[in-house]
């Protein structure tokens, strides 16, 4: 039982290492091979002894120098490397059971390896730590900028009514004459423009008839409470995003789709939702057939959907927040009934976006200016890790301070979501970047140590 956990990739790597280890040990312990090597070494030694006894020391030295010179300038033919998958396949055949680290290394070797890794980690931390005055100064400046932005944010947010619902007194009624006139004029223009090139057809009805998802009568017979005036929240046709798909299909097929994705047929005379359930797949099929039956049916349905959303957008009820009613109907209902609609969400996203962009601009400025202080003998990658540490720490401090501020004031609108988004971005990008550089640092350090061992072996060989 190993004390380590392994991914599938690591398990494959263990098997390959174990296979290579077993093959190497088999070659090393091969008695015939050992005897062959011993005979060759003895022959070389006896030949050299004979030449020396004949006074050929100069010739031996000259020949040795020529061999060494040729060795340095020799073009070594690169071996053809196998595909990794083929190596793994061979290793699985060679060792069908699971291989763990303890099968490859002894306890003392594992302990030594982790000891070396700890030394490398300490060296990496020492190399990239924020301890010098320049880095500490940039950390203070970066933190100050982000905290200053966070302190200003609540006032900017308040000025733009961030988190507030809309004022009903500044909205129009759903049946306002101005809205109806504008809607009718748009439909007439679409009709007149297309009648110059196309004949009348079902597309005319699509333009002017009430969309299926605007019908509420019959919903109670299905056990669905559409909330009367708040029916827009319960139908996907009114969803500002999902409505472009489901609302358009509802218009094409005279089907209504509710926020739980159940769809039912509607009748026009009388105008009512029936109990005739329609699977989504069938609604797609009927939509396709309707589109195929008339060249203008789809353009007219999309145009009708766009005009309906547009006419509802600035009314006293507005359009519900996208997707929310399908995810959490209770929360969506509370939000919608408190006059928070899709336009409010759009406004808040703009405020959050500006906050996020400002944080990013601060980061870019700090990164560029901090880069100017890099010395020529400092590696760029290692120095950049220090820059990213400065940005990560400063953003974390700034985000924490806004959370504290929100907690003290009991006002969630003071929570600077832009800074939090920036911090999350750093956590996903910078820590991954730092880990990548750290891995490269460790691999280079291990390579250097291995190379030192190889050099020591070469030096030992040259003395023999």
Steps between C-alpha positions, in 0.01 A plus 500: 500500500659825388474815708475704181209551263551482124322628193459268199788679329723452805409131517613460139822687576568272801462190284738635234758592764471158665533325163813700415640433846444123468649491150806700616554272802465194279773632270719592795462156661536302178793263573580444131504876437717556809746235384510651152569848643772359733675324211492817292639708788773239564597496133525880490706503822740229381543673163585829669744321733673337203534830313643671807755221544610561141554870575198622307378752762508792254299307242246403767467866608461616137239233427310587820496871405375418149219285641401776744497760220284280279265435793437873549434565130309180432151542352281278709203359315184574692301192593149461365265560792193286548156651541408530868181296453706214356741511793208495747343209313826303522534588870146375570589170334830484688340586838122435505460602866492853648842649574551746786795715592609260773549230232756718326681676782602405852369690803832681538504597132143637524593694814808640328295602195249690712784661693648625173156621388460698824840658441395599147167639627683710757735628232205585274317683782818685590559600137141621441405631845392859552768611741693781333401867536405542134250212502357607835454854366314370195286278724405803709419708189300223333303430818438872552362541147267201531379596847444860386292374208306276736425789736380716212294219347195528734459867413530438126262205533248714686516769232412238236236334728698175513286223651181708501172410335346731240258783571157395375392860461758540221373198306205470259197272534506181293207629291629855465394659171854608414626142532210359299541759225873439477444123491235527227714734293795262513278207393349704215845599372618136506181390318508773235871454430461123442171519308695668217689173439286226658139391513278506805497191715518365855783744574244784511315321783827441681568876496168618639358224718554484878801280583403168654708574812288810571188287557420424866147358492499125566821493705310434825351183348861377470573585863725788394472836673632756252478782752255710299684816402833327570441229239816603309715334764336161446534477120828447316376716213549806724851397607739761347738224388312169490209683338687534170481120465188395688300816432570476127395131496187583703405763241556257213302212654234656728657326800581652839812390693512558875810567710519130594535425123157335476313597184126498421290569191287817490180567308402829334124472520452509789849631593604246763782271617391139453602188690663366185861446611764539228850346542784736418617274218157522335502881536838513323363278223187713453711817499720353228197404291350848536829662395521267200139578395556873454809703413399791727362298791830491694598867432150608602512292821841638597382853423181446705706365791736799486212749491320329787808504723564861403144606580511326841849619596411849625157425647416512871580129535790478257658167406616247760868431573624243242507129599422569868136388503603160360770460766338645813139602446445622856798734497418616147145582610616708799748685282250565222227618737748743660536671160839351416496397133735425210582870447606530865728198455647649184572828684666314790714294263625823345598634843674171587673500161638850548628405847667189357661694213637764739656223713656353188641837395661536844652154460644585158654823627656326802631215282658733243659734754621215724661340194715809451677426829620153393878471505688350206620199702144412615310237301187643338273205593605503866461879519154475343399256775579774752291746297206263501536441872478875553181519292345193664564621855385858425176381339433260788545777755277736302227237458512413870466864596183536292354187659569647845343827390190319379477312828531813712242701307268200446463622144587238237518772234832606653646165402739579216428207271743639240794461738384152599482399133850635449626303803335181375664557160838532671440187708423295189767653276783617723518200733496276197770716342710495819457122525611464139811710557564314826479166321744625235730629776492162677561308176792727411641465852469121487658499153790706633551255787487202265744672268738556792485127577566416135797740495636332814468156335673632186780646710540168681506314169772730363725423797485124440 
